[in-house]
């Protein structure tokens, strides 16, 4: 539910940029702005900081593949590890559930790196085999962009903003999507990638090429050249609509007097 203030802002805006198609649909459903005034904001990634060249042997000795997953139950956890024997899960980053996850994975081959920055973070991305993004409410999906820019195929939930990064025509070429909540579907796609080095490398290369379109410079050019121009066009149209009745009144009030002709 949008607040009255948020509704007012959307209705007053000349153009609304949304981080995902899903949010754009929500705004249309709420009837707070016209569909043609909504544009998808193309997210950007630092393609130089997140690059396959950061793949690192020492980091790979710590990580078999980068795996971020929140399980619904202990049964799910056991199911995943049974299907993926010999694999090591790496949790990159930190958060309020770390202690709970460490306890859950205490008897399994899992690595918790904590917060990484700079080149160490770039190495962690590039040194993994598969990156799994299970969030069903991710609107921006920056970590998906960073993984794919690092040349690592992603298995992500078909929810939120992730399908905007991995559209239908790219699914199975650059990365995989799985049905939200379907652990079997998710694990099946991880298995496909882990069982074929050739597939992982091919999809990783394709992911990197695709992410070059999401470079910050390209995203900025689109905002500046296309979306800003669209906002100006809508503003001029709105101004003309507002001024039209005023111009009519002015013309009626200040019409030039009719010319007087002299008769002989």
Backbone as CSV, one residue per row, in Angstrom:
resi,resn,N_x,N_y,N_z,CA_x,CA_y,CA_z,C_x,C_y,C_z
1,UNK,0.839,-1.193,0.000,0.000,0.000,0.000,0.878,1.247,0.000
2,UNK,0.550,2.177,-0.893,1.270,3.431,-0.938,0.586,4.443,-0.035
3,UNK,1.399,5.281,0.597,0.828,6.345,1.398,0.287,7.434,0.472
4,UNK,-0.563,8.308,1.022,-1.104,9.406,0.219,0.011,10.289,-0.315
5,UNK,1.059,10.464,0.497,2.197,11.290,0.078,2.907,10.656,-1.122
6,UNK,3.105,9.322,-1.058,3.759,8.626,-2.167,2.901,8.685,-3.426
7,UNK,1.596,8.524,-3.262,0.704,8.619,-4.420,0.782,10.005,-5.049
8,UNK,0.818,11.041,-4.207,0.913,12.410,-4.716,2.205,12.606,-5.515
9,UNK,3.321,12.091,-4.973,4.597,12.250,-5.668,4.588,11.566,-7.032
10,UNK,4.036,10.345,-7.088,4.000,9.625,-8.364,3.109,10.331,-9.378
11,UNK,1.976,10.845,-8.909,1.068,11.523,-9.830,1.660,12.839,-10.325
12,UNK,2.461,13.490,-9.480,3.055,14.768,-9.861,4.291,14.600,-10.746
13,UNK,4.909,13.433,-10.687,6.160,13.213,-11.420,5.909,13.167,-12.925
14,UNK,6.866,13.691,-13.682,6.786,13.623,-15.140,7.228,12.262,-15.653
15,UNK,8.049,11.557,-14.872,8.502,10.217,-15.248,8.895,9.485,-13.975
16,UNK,8.547,8.208,-13.884,8.914,7.388,-12.737,9.851,6.286,-13.191
17,UNK,11.030,6.220,-12.594,11.982,5.156,-12.883,11.830,4.084,-11.808
18,UNK,11.658,2.845,-12.227,11.474,1.748,-11.277,12.639,0.764,-11.399
19,UNK,13.046,0.125,-10.278,14.171,-0.804,-10.321,13.816,-2.171,-10.886
20,UNK,12.517,-2.459,-11.042,12.122,-3.759,-11.589,10.781,-3.640,-12.276
21,UNK,10.547,-4.540,-13.225,9.258,-4.572,-13.925,8.135,-4.851,-12.934
22,UNK,8.422,-5.691,-11.920,7.403,-6.041,-10.924,6.897,-4.806,-10.189
23,UNK,7.795,-3.906,-9.831,7.375,-2.686,-9.141,6.592,-1.789,-10.086
24,UNK,6.992,-1.754,-11.355,6.235,-0.991,-12.344,4.800,-1.488,-12.447
25,UNK,4.618,-2.809,-12.423,3.266,-3.377,-12.473,2.467,-2.983,-11.231
26,UNK,3.138,-2.975,-10.079,2.452,-2.589,-8.835,1.953,-1.138,-8.916
27,UNK,2.764,-0.253,-9.472,2.365,1.148,-9.604,1.191,1.296,-10.567
28,UNK,1.231,0.518,-11.658,0.112,0.556,-12.600,-1.164,0.055,-11.940
29,UNK,-1.045,-1.035,-11.167,-2.216,-1.602,-10.494,-2.800,-0.625,-9.476
30,UNK,-1.906,0.169,-8.846,-2.364,1.151,-7.858,-2.952,2.395,-8.520
31,UNK,-2.811,2.484,-9.860,-3.357,3.605,-10.633,-2.824,4.956,-10.163
32,UNK,-1.534,4.993,-9.820,-0.957,6.264,-9.376,-0.215,6.977,-10.493
33,UNK,0.034,6.287,-11.586,0.689,6.925,-12.724,0.380,6.130,-13.980
34,UNK,0.444,6.796,-15.113,0.151,6.134,-16.380,1.281,5.181,-16.757
35,UNK,0.930,4.098,-17.443,1.927,3.089,-17.815,3.034,3.683,-18.670
36,UNK,2.678,4.643,-19.553,3.706,5.208,-20.437,4.627,6.186,-19.728
37,UNK,4.346,6.465,-18.441,5.238,7.325,-17.662,6.147,6.526,-16.738
38,UNK,6.166,5.212,-16.916,7.016,4.342,-16.105,8.129,3.802,-16.988
39,UNK,9.344,3.903,-16.524,10.488,3.383,-17.262,11.329,2.516,-16.317
40,UNK,11.881,1.444,-16.868,12.761,0.578,-16.081,14.119,1.240,-15.954
41,UNK,14.579,1.372,-14.705,15.894,1.946,-14.446,16.938,0.843,-14.618
42,UNK,17.748,0.978,-15.636,18.783,-0.016,-15.884,19.892,0.121,-14.850
43,UNK,20.049,-0.910,-14.059,21.052,-0.904,-13.010,22.444,-1.017,-13.622
44,UNK,23.418,-0.523,-12.907,24.784,-0.563,-13.412,25.698,-1.344,-12.495
45,UNK,26.767,-1.890,-13.064,27.756,-2.637,-12.297,29.136,-2.132,-12.682
46,UNK,30.031,-2.137,-11.731,31.425,-1.758,-11.999,32.113,-2.953,-12.651
47,UNK,32.112,-2.977,-13.971,32.601,-4.146,-14.698,34.124,-4.289,-14.645
48,UNK,34.810,-3.295,-14.147,36.267,-3.410,-13.979,36.614,-4.011,-12.618
49,UNK,35.847,-3.655,-11.608,36.102,-4.221,-10.273,35.608,-5.653,-10.170
50,UNK,34.555,-5.981,-10.921,34.021,-7.342,-10.918,34.284,-7.945,-12.287
51,UNK,35.401,-8.688,-12.346,35.932,-9.142,-13.635,36.524,-10.542,-13.460
52,UNK,36.426,-11.400,-14.487,36.982,-12.752,-14.369,38.483,-12.799,-14.079
53,UNK,39.188,-11.723,-14.372,40.641,-11.745,-14.140,40.995,-11.853,-12.659
54,UNK,40.034,-11.629,-11.774,40.300,-11.725,-10.337,40.195,-13.164,-9.817
55,UNK,39.906,-14.103,-10.714,39.864,-15.508,-10.286,41.202,-15.865,-9.657
56,UNK,41.156,-16.469,-8.474,42.357,-16.616,-7.664,42.465,-18.034,-7.108
57,UNK,43.616,-18.694,-7.315,43.792,-20.077,-6.863,43.692,-20.201,-5.356
58,UNK,44.280,-19.244,-4.646,44.231,-19.301,-3.179,42.794,-19.176,-2.690
59,UNK,42.035,-18.275,-3.316,40.635,-18.119,-2.922,39.846,-19.373,-3.275
60,UNK,40.153,-19.990,-4.416,39.440,-21.209,-4.802,39.721,-22.366,-3.842
61,UNK,40.862,-22.333,-3.181,41.135,-23.377,-2.196,40.224,-23.225,-0.984
62,UNK,39.667,-22.024,-0.802,38.736,-21.782,0.295,37.288,-21.989,-0.154
63,UNK,37.009,-21.669,-1.406,35.628,-21.704,-1.900,35.523,-22.658,-3.083
64,UNK,34.563,-23.550,-3.021,34.289,-24.382,-4.184,33.284,-23.678,-5.078
65,UNK,32.201,-23.182,-4.511,31.331,-22.302,-5.286,30.605,-21.375,-4.332
66,UNK,30.292,-20.197,-4.818,29.675,-19.177,-3.992,28.185,-19.478,-3.892
67,UNK,27.702,-19.649,-2.688,26.346,-20.155,-2.501,25.670,-19.368,-1.392
68,UNK,24.686,-18.572,-1.720,23.913,-17.843,-0.711,22.520,-18.435,-0.685
69,UNK,22.138,-19.003,0.439,20.835,-19.671,0.477,20.272,-19.601,1.879
70,UNK,18.973,-19.334,1.987,18.294,-19.411,3.279,17.295,-20.552,3.187
71,UNK,17.446,-21.548,4.037,16.602,-22.742,3.959,15.374,-22.581,4.828
72,UNK,14.279,-23.161,4.329,13.030,-23.104,5.087,13.065,-24.032,6.287
73,UNK,13.834,-25.120,6.167,13.846,-26.102,7.250,15.135,-26.905,7.192
74,UNK,15.369,-27.680,8.270,16.527,-28.567,8.301,16.399,-29.627,7.214
75,UNK,15.160,-30.034,6.904,14.946,-31.029,5.846,15.449,-30.513,4.507
76,UNK,15.199,-29.217,4.230,15.693,-28.631,2.984,17.210,-28.676,2.936
77,UNK,17.827,-28.336,4.059,19.288,-28.322,4.129,19.840,-29.717,3.837
78,UNK,19.267,-30.734,4.479,19.732,-32.103,4.284,19.521,-32.546,2.838
79,UNK,18.384,-32.115,2.263,18.074,-32.478,0.882,19.116,-31.905,-0.074
80,UNK,19.481,-30.635,0.143,20.456,-29.980,-0.740,21.812,-30.660,-0.632
81,UNK,22.271,-30.917,0.570,23.599,-31.491,0.741,23.651,-32.944,0.252
82,UNK,22.527,-33.644,0.330,22.482,-35.008,-0.191,22.618,-35.005,-1.714
83,UNK,22.027,-33.987,-2.355,22.073,-33.900,-3.810,23.408,-33.351,-4.312
84,UNK,24.129,-32.647,-3.443,25.377,-32.001,-3.864,26.543,-32.467,-2.995
85,UNK,26.836,-33.737,-2.977,27.920,-34.237,-2.119,29.273,-33.720,-2.596
86,UNK,30.144,-33.438,-1.634,31.490,-32.996,-1.979,31.596,-31.537,-2.347
87,UNK,30.490,-30.820,-2.342,30.522,-29.392,-2.662,30.657,-28.572,-1.387
88,UNK,31.285,-27.428,-1.538,31.474,-26.545,-0.388,30.683,-25.269,-0.616
89,UNK,29.985,-24.839,0.396,29.148,-23.651,0.298,29.868,-22.473,0.930
90,UNK,29.920,-21.362,0.229,30.549,-20.159,0.774,29.496,-19.075,0.935
91,UNK,29.362,-18.555,2.142,28.473,-17.439,2.416,29.330,-16.173,2.432
92,UNK,29.090,-15.320,1.462,29.875,-14.096,1.344,29.104,-12.953,1.986
93,UNK,29.742,-12.240,2.911,29.079,-11.125,3.565,28.706,-11.454,4.996
94,UNK,27.926,-10.565,5.577,27.540,-10.715,6.978,26.081,-10.313,7.123
95,UNK,25.521,-10.556,8.290,24.131,-10.200,8.503,23.609,-10.748,9.815
96,UNK,22.358,-10.411,10.139,21.799,-10.788,11.443,21.589,-12.288,11.601
97,UNK,21.578,-13.066,10.511,21.318,-14.510,10.606,22.601,-15.339,10.536
98,UNK,23.740,-14.681,10.603,24.982,-15.433,10.438,25.155,-16.500,11.518
99,UNK,24.938,-16.146,12.781,25.129,-17.114,13.873,24.201,-18.316,13.701
100,UNK,22.969,-18.047,13.309,22.001,-19.119,13.096,22.446,-20.031,11.952
101,UNK,22.939,-19.434,10.869,23.391,-20.223,9.723,24.650,-21.026,10.062
102,UNK,25.568,-20.411,10.819,26.789,-21.133,11.201,26.449,-22.369,12.024
103,UNK,25.465,-22.231,12.910,25.041,-23.391,13.704,24.388,-24.442,12.808
104,UNK,23.571,-23.983,11.862,22.871,-24.896,10.965,23.854,-25.694,10.105
105,UNK,24.974,-25.048,9.705,25.931,-25.687,8.804,27.188,-26.168,9.534
106,UNK,27.106,-26.283,10.848,28.304,-26.634,11.625,28.877,-27.997,11.248
107,UNK,28.026,-28.905,10.786,28.507,-30.242,10.449,28.625,-30.447,8.944
108,UNK,28.717,-29.339,8.200,28.776,-29.417,6.742,29.922,-28.565,6.215
109,UNK,30.398,-28.858,4.998,31.514,-28.102,4.437,31.073,-26.715,3.979
110,UNK,31.025,-25.782,4.907,30.597,-24.419,4.600,31.641,-23.430,5.099
111,UNK,31.778,-22.318,4.363,32.718,-21.259,4.715,31.944,-19.961,4.878
112,UNK,32.184,-19.266,5.988,31.583,-17.953,6.215,32.702,-16.924,6.160
113,UNK,32.730,-16.133,5.115,33.860,-15.214,4.912,33.730,-13.936,5.726
114,UNK,32.504,-13.591,6.140,32.304,-12.290,6.739,32.323,-11.222,5.655
115,UNK,32.368,-9.976,6.067,32.350,-8.867,5.114,33.678,-8.785,4.367
116,UNK,33.585,-8.756,3.042,34.760,-8.600,2.191,34.645,-7.293,1.415
117,UNK,35.794,-6.695,1.144,35.797,-5.433,0.398,36.914,-5.438,-0.623
118,UNK,36.791,-4.521,-1.573,37.870,-4.309,-2.535,38.214,-5.553,-3.344
119,UNK,39.513,-5.762,-3.526,39.970,-6.853,-4.379,39.610,-8.218,-3.804
120,UNK,39.564,-8.330,-2.474,39.211,-9.607,-1.862,37.774,-10.009,-2.219
121,UNK,36.868,-9.031,-2.264,35.496,-9.319,-2.671,35.443,-9.704,-4.142
122,UNK,36.204,-8.991,-4.974,36.267,-9.309,-6.406,36.780,-10.725,-6.614
123,UNK,37.769,-11.136,-5.826,38.322,-12.491,-5.936,37.299,-13.542,-5.509
124,UNK,36.536,-13.226,-4.468,35.534,-14.190,-3.983,34.487,-14.461,-5.055
125,UNK,34.014,-13.413,-5.706,33.047,-13.589,-6.791,33.653,-14.411,-7.925
126,UNK,34.808,-13.971,-8.414,35.383,-14.580,-9.616,35.878,-15.999,-9.386
127,UNK,36.132,-16.373,-8.142,36.713,-17.686,-7.846,35.663,-18.759,-7.593
128,UNK,34.413,-18.391,-7.568,33.368,-19.381,-7.366,32.991,-20.060,-8.672
129,UNK,32.282,-21.170,-8.561,31.794,-21.885,-9.735,30.366,-21.493,-10.076
130,UNK,29.543,-21.294,-9.050,28.137,-20.951,-9.223,27.763,-19.954,-8.129
131,UNK,26.944,-18.980,-8.478,26.431,-18.044,-7.481,24.924,-18.256,-7.388
132,UNK,24.432,-18.485,-6.179,23.004,-18.751,-5.977,22.368,-17.588,-5.238
133,UNK,21.285,-17.064,-5.820,20.582,-15.922,-5.229,19.135,-16.323,-4.954
134,UNK,18.822,-16.690,-3.697,17.489,-17.214,-3.401,16.450,-16.167,-3.013
135,UNK,16.872,-14.910,-2.863,15.931,-13.896,-2.378,14.741,-13.756,-3.332
136,UNK,13.539,-13.702,-2.748,12.326,-13.535,-3.542,11.803,-12.105,-3.476
137,UNK,12.550,-11.213,-2.817,12.117,-9.821,-2.702,13.216,-8.859,-3.129
138,UNK,14.186,-9.358,-3.856,15.313,-8.536,-4.307,14.856,-7.617,-5.432
139,UNK,14.935,-6.306,-5.214,14.470,-5.375,-6.239,15.583,-4.936,-7.178
140,UNK,16.785,-4.791,-6.660,17.891,-4.285,-7.486,18.762,-5.401,-8.043
141,UNK,19.101,-6.376,-7.220,19.890,-7.496,-7.713,21.334,-7.160,-8.027
142,UNK,21.926,-6.230,-7.273,23.311,-5.845,-7.554,24.263,-7.029,-7.432
143,UNK,24.038,-7.918,-6.462,24.959,-9.043,-6.288,24.895,-9.989,-7.482
144,UNK,23.725,-10.079,-8.111,23.598,-10.896,-9.324,24.417,-10.266,-10.450
145,UNK,24.315,-8.960,-10.598,25.110,-8.249,-11.606,26.603,-8.462,-11.365
146,UNK,27.015,-8.363,-10.099,28.437,-8.491,-9.775,28.958,-9.896,-10.054
147,UNK,28.144,-10.906,-9.735,28.562,-12.282,-9.995,28.690,-12.538,-11.493
148,UNK,27.683,-12.127,-12.259,27.708,-12.353,-13.696,28.825,-11.550,-14.358
149,UNK,29.070,-10.334,-13.871,30.177,-9.537,-14.395,31.519,-10.203,-14.124
150,UNK,31.575,-11.017,-13.050,32.794,-11.750,-12.699,32.943,-13.036,-13.501
151,UNK,31.994,-13.284,-14.412,32.067,-14.478,-15.243,31.577,-15.734,-14.553
152,UNK,30.676,-15.564,-13.569,30.146,-16.702,-12.813,28.655,-16.841,-13.105
153,UNK,28.193,-18.006,-13.572,26.760,-18.186,-13.816,25.969,-18.162,-12.521
154,UNK,24.752,-17.677,-12.608,23.900,-17.493,-11.436,22.699,-18.436,-11.520
155,UNK,22.294,-18.946,-10.358,21.008,-19.623,-10.221,20.189,-18.747,-9.278
156,UNK,19.178,-18.074,-9.810,18.434,-17.103,-9.019,16.943,-17.367,-9.027
157,UNK,16.270,-16.868,-8.002,14.814,-17.023,-7.904,14.135,-16.183,-8.973
158,UNK,13.111,-16.744,-9.563,12.325,-16.016,-10.572,11.352,-15.083,-9.839
159,UNK,11.902,-14.014,-9.271,11.099,-13.105,-8.450,11.800,-11.760,-8.355
160,UNK,11.028,-10.736,-7.978,11.596,-9.406,-7.789,12.249,-8.883,-9.060
161,UNK,13.444,-8.299,-8.885,14.141,-7.706,-10.022,15.090,-8.649,-10.732
162,UNK,15.228,-9.893,-10.252,16.196,-10.819,-10.860,15.830,-11.174,-12.300
163,UNK,14.545,-11.420,-12.628,14.213,-11.711,-14.028,14.508,-10.557,-14.987
164,UNK,14.641,-9.330,-14.476,15.011,-8.213,-15.346,16.475,-8.312,-15.767
165,UNK,17.289,-8.945,-14.920,18.709,-9.128,-15.224,18.912,-10.385,-16.059
166,UNK,18.106,-11.404,-15.774,18.173,-12.662,-16.526,16.818,-12.836,-17.219
167,UNK,16.583,-12.127,-18.330,15.287,-12.220,-19.000,15.085,-13.594,-19.636
168,UNK,13.875,-13.827,-20.077,13.506,-15.143,-20.603,14.409,-15.578,-21.747
169,UNK,14.784,-14.621,-22.630,15.593,-15.013,-23.788,17.048,-15.308,-23.425
170,UNK,17.461,-14.976,-22.180,18.831,-15.251,-21.740,18.907,-16.434,-20.780
171,UNK,17.752,-16.886,-20.325,17.748,-17.996,-19.365,18.314,-19.258,-20.016
172,UNK,19.262,-19.864,-19.335,19.921,-21.039,-19.887,21.114,-20.698,-20.755
173,UNK,21.306,-19.411,-21.036,22.459,-18.963,-21.823,23.487,-18.262,-20.943
174,UNK,23.003,-17.332,-20.109,23.900,-16.613,-19.213,23.775,-17.109,-17.775
175,UNK,22.580,-17.535,-17.388,22.307,-17.992,-16.020,20.985,-18.746,-16.017
176,UNK,20.607,-19.235,-14.816,19.357,-19.971,-14.657,18.451,-19.275,-13.653
177,UNK,17.141,-19.403,-13.864,16.153,-19.003,-12.870,15.428,-20.253,-12.395
178,UNK,14.981,-20.235,-11.143,14.189,-21.348,-10.630,12.919,-20.794,-9.987
179,UNK,11.927,-21.630,-9.873,10.656,-21.204,-9.307,10.802,-20.965,-7.805
180,UNK,10.373,-19.804,-7.309,10.530,-19.478,-5.891,9.960,-20.565,-4.987
181,UNK,10.744,-20.941,-3.979,10.314,-21.946,-3.020,10.504,-23.376,-3.479
182,UNK,10.893,-23.571,-4.722,11.073,-24.918,-5.268,12.539,-25.326,-5.130
183,UNK,12.871,-25.938,-4.004,14.252,-26.315,-3.729,14.744,-27.349,-4.743
184,UNK,13.868,-28.251,-5.153,14.245,-29.272,-6.119,14.641,-28.641,-7.452
185,UNK,13.882,-27.641,-7.898,14.178,-26.933,-9.146,15.527,-26.219,-9.035
186,UNK,15.751,-25.562,-7.889,17.007,-24.843,-7.664,18.195,-25.796,-7.693
187,UNK,18.119,-26.859,-6.922,19.240,-27.790,-6.821,19.493,-28.480,-8.160
188,UNK,18.425,-28.771,-8.901,18.588,-29.400,-10.198,19.415,-28.543,-11.139
189,UNK,19.224,-27.225,-11.083,19.979,-26.331,-11.963,21.413,-26.143,-11.466
190,UNK,21.603,-26.180,-10.148,22.973,-26.151,-9.627,23.710,-27.409,-10.074
191,UNK,23.035,-28.558,-10.008,23.650,-29.821,-10.427,24.088,-29.774,-11.887
192,UNK,23.253,-29.208,-12.731,23.609,-29.110,-14.156,24.903,-28.339,-14.345
193,UNK,25.066,-27.271,-13.591,26.271,-26.448,-13.721,27.496,-27.128,-13.121
194,UNK,27.314,-27.737,-11.944,28.459,-28.368,-11.286,28.933,-29.625,-12.013
195,UNK,28.040,-30.247,-12.769,28.412,-31.493,-13.451,29.087,-31.263,-14.789
196,UNK,29.120,-30.003,-15.244,29.702,-29.725,-16.559,30.557,-28.469,-16.513
197,UNK,31.870,-28.659,-16.515,32.773,-27.508,-16.550,32.588,-26.725,-17.844
198,UNK,32.332,-27.436,-18.933,32.136,-26.777,-20.225,30.917,-25.850,-20.192
199,UNK,29.818,-26.317,-19.578,28.617,-25.486,-19.471,28.879,-24.278,-18.586
200,UNK,29.547,-24.487,-17.449,29.846,-23.363,-16.546,30.663,-22.303,-17.249
201,UNK,31.694,-22.730,-17.975,32.568,-21.764,-18.638,31.832,-21.026,-19.753
202,UNK,31.011,-21.756,-20.516,30.273,-21.125,-21.611,29.280,-20.096,-21.067
203,UNK,28.557,-20.471,-20.015,27.586,-19.544,-19.443,28.276,-18.385,-18.742
204,UNK,29.433,-18.656,-18.126,30.180,-17.586,-17.475,30.650,-16.549,-18.482
205,UNK,31.138,-17.005,-19.641,31.574,-16.063,-20.690,30.380,-15.255,-21.215
206,UNK,29.261,-15.948,-21.429,28.071,-15.255,-21.928,27.556,-14.248,-20.903
207,UNK,27.625,-14.613,-19.630,27.185,-13.698,-18.571,28.043,-12.445,-18.555
208,UNK,29.341,-12.626,-18.696,30.254,-11.472,-18.709,29.945,-10.547,-19.887
209,UNK,29.749,-11.106,-21.066,29.434,-10.282,-22.239,28.127,-9.524,-22.037
210,UNK,27.142,-10.201,-21.468,25.849,-9.554,-21.231,25.979,-8.419,-20.225
211,UNK,26.809,-8.612,-19.195,26.943,-7.595,-18.150,27.678,-6.358,-18.634
212,UNK,28.425,-6.472,-19.713,29.084,-5.279,-20.251,28.052,-4.252,-20.706
213,UNK,26.827,-4.712,-20.993,25.743,-3.790,-21.333,25.226,-3.069,-20.092
214,UNK,25.521,-3.626,-18.910,25.044,-3.055,-17.654,26.120,-2.213,-16.964
215,UNK,27.185,-1.911,-17.682,28.226,-1.060,-17.117,27.612,0.277,-16.680
216,UNK,28.170,0.864,-15.604,27.619,2.123,-15.093,27.585,3.212,-16.149
217,UNK,28.600,3.223,-17.028,28.632,4.257,-18.066,27.456,4.097,-19.023
218,UNK,27.151,2.839,-19.392,26.012,2.597,-20.285,24.698,2.954,-19.598
219,UNK,24.586,2.601,-18.309,23.364,2.914,-17.569,23.164,4.422,-17.449
220,UNK,24.278,5.155,-17.219,24.203,6.610,-17.101,23.823,7.249,-18.426
221,UNK,24.383,6.733,-19.522,24.038,7.274,-20.837,22.546,7.113,-21.123
222,UNK,21.981,5.973,-20.731,20.563,5.746,-20.980,19.704,6.721,-20.189
223,UNK,20.064,6.958,-18.934,19.307,7.920,-18.127,19.409,9.311,-18.738
224,UNK,20.612,9.676,-19.125,20.843,11.035,-19.634,20.206,11.243,-21.011
225,UNK,20.385,10.273,-21.918,19.972,10.472,-23.300,18.516,10.100,-23.567
226,UNK,18.029,9.039,-22.919,16.680,8.565,-23.215,15.674,8.971,-22.151
227,UNK,15.956,8.622,-20.907,14.958,8.806,-19.869,14.800,10.276,-19.477
228,UNK,15.894,11.030,-19.458,15.781,12.456,-19.158,15.015,13.162,-20.268
229,UNK,15.278,12.757,-21.529,14.551,13.351,-22.651,13.064,13.047,-22.557
230,UNK,12.728,11.828,-22.140,11.313,11.463,-21.972,10.665,12.309,-20.880
231,UNK,11.385,12.538,-19.778,10.838,13.352,-18.692,10.576,14.782,-19.174
232,UNK,11.492,15.340,-19.959,11.314,16.690,-20.493,10.098,16.743,-21.416
233,UNK,9.927,15.702,-22.235,8.784,15.671,-23.162,7.479,15.671,-22.390
234,UNK,7.371,14.830,-21.346,6.147,14.776,-20.550,5.919,16.102,-19.818
235,UNK,7.001,16.746,-19.364,6.872,18.032,-18.661,6.322,19.095,-19.605
236,UNK,6.847,19.135,-20.839,6.367,20.124,-21.811,4.903,19.877,-22.168
237,UNK,4.531,18.610,-22.284,3.145,18.271,-22.592,2.230,18.720,-21.461
238,UNK,2.658,18.469,-20.215,1.849,18.864,-19.057,1.749,20.386,-18.977
239,UNK,2.857,21.066,-19.246,2.839,22.534,-19.200,1.868,23.080,-20.244
240,UNK,1.881,22.499,-21.439,0.972,22.958,-22.488,-0.486,22.763,-22.083
241,UNK,-0.776,21.624,-21.426,-2.151,21.358,-20.989,-2.591,22.347,-19.917
242,UNK,-1.656,22.693,-19.004,-1.979,23.639,-17.934,-2.175,25.039,-18.505
243,UNK,-1.335,25.411,-19.478,-1.369,26.776,-20.011,-2.489,27.000,-21.023
244,UNK,-3.031,25.914,-21.600,-4.027,26.071,-22.662,-5.231,26.902,-22.231
245,UNK,-5.870,26.621,-21.081,-7.020,27.460,-20.695,-6.610,28.895,-20.374
246,UNK,-5.406,29.068,-19.806,-4.933,30.426,-19.515,-4.740,31.193,-20.805
247,UNK,-4.146,30.542,-21.796,-3.929,31.203,-23.086,-5.256,31.563,-23.751
248,UNK,-6.273,30.696,-23.575,-7.594,30.986,-24.158,-8.188,32.233,-23.524
249,UNK,-8.079,32.316,-22.182,-8.627,33.490,-21.477,-7.899,34.759,-21.911
250,UNK,-6.582,34.655,-22.009,-5.798,35.828,-22.409,-6.200,36.278,-23.796
251,UNK,-6.394,35.334,-24.714,-6.779,35.707,-26.077,-8.151,36.360,-26.106
252,UNK,-9.071,35.859,-25.239,-10.414,36.452,-25.207,-10.412,37.854,-24.623
253,UNK,-9.577,38.058,-23.598,-9.559,39.347,-22.917,-8.785,40.407,-23.691
254,UNK,-7.777,39.980,-24.372,-6.889,40.954,-25.021,-6.888,40.799,-26.537
255,UNK,-8.064,40.478,-27.072,-8.152,40.415,-28.515,-7.930,41.804,-29.096
256,UNK,-7.201,41.890,-30.164,-6.986,43.211,-30.769,-8.309,43.786,-31.272
257,UNK,-8.444,45.088,-31.123,-9.675,45.736,-31.582,-9.792,45.618,-33.088
258,UNK,-11.011,45.470,-33.602,-11.170,45.359,-35.053,-10.703,46.628,-35.749
259,UNK,-10.152,46.474,-36.889,-9.646,47.632,-37.647,-10.821,48.504,-38.107
260,UNK,-10.685,49.840,-38.036,-11.726,50.792,-38.462,-11.361,51.296,-39.847
261,UNK,-12.267,51.109,-40.759,-12.007,51.574,-42.140,-12.728,52.897,-42.366
262,UNK,-12.066,53.801,-43.011,-12.644,55.135,-43.276,-13.475,55.048,-44.548
263,UNK,-14.719,55.535,-44.441,-15.581,55.558,-45.619,-15.550,56.941,-46.257
264,UNK,-15.510,56.939,-47.550,-15.470,58.228,-48.266,-16.877,58.650,-48.657
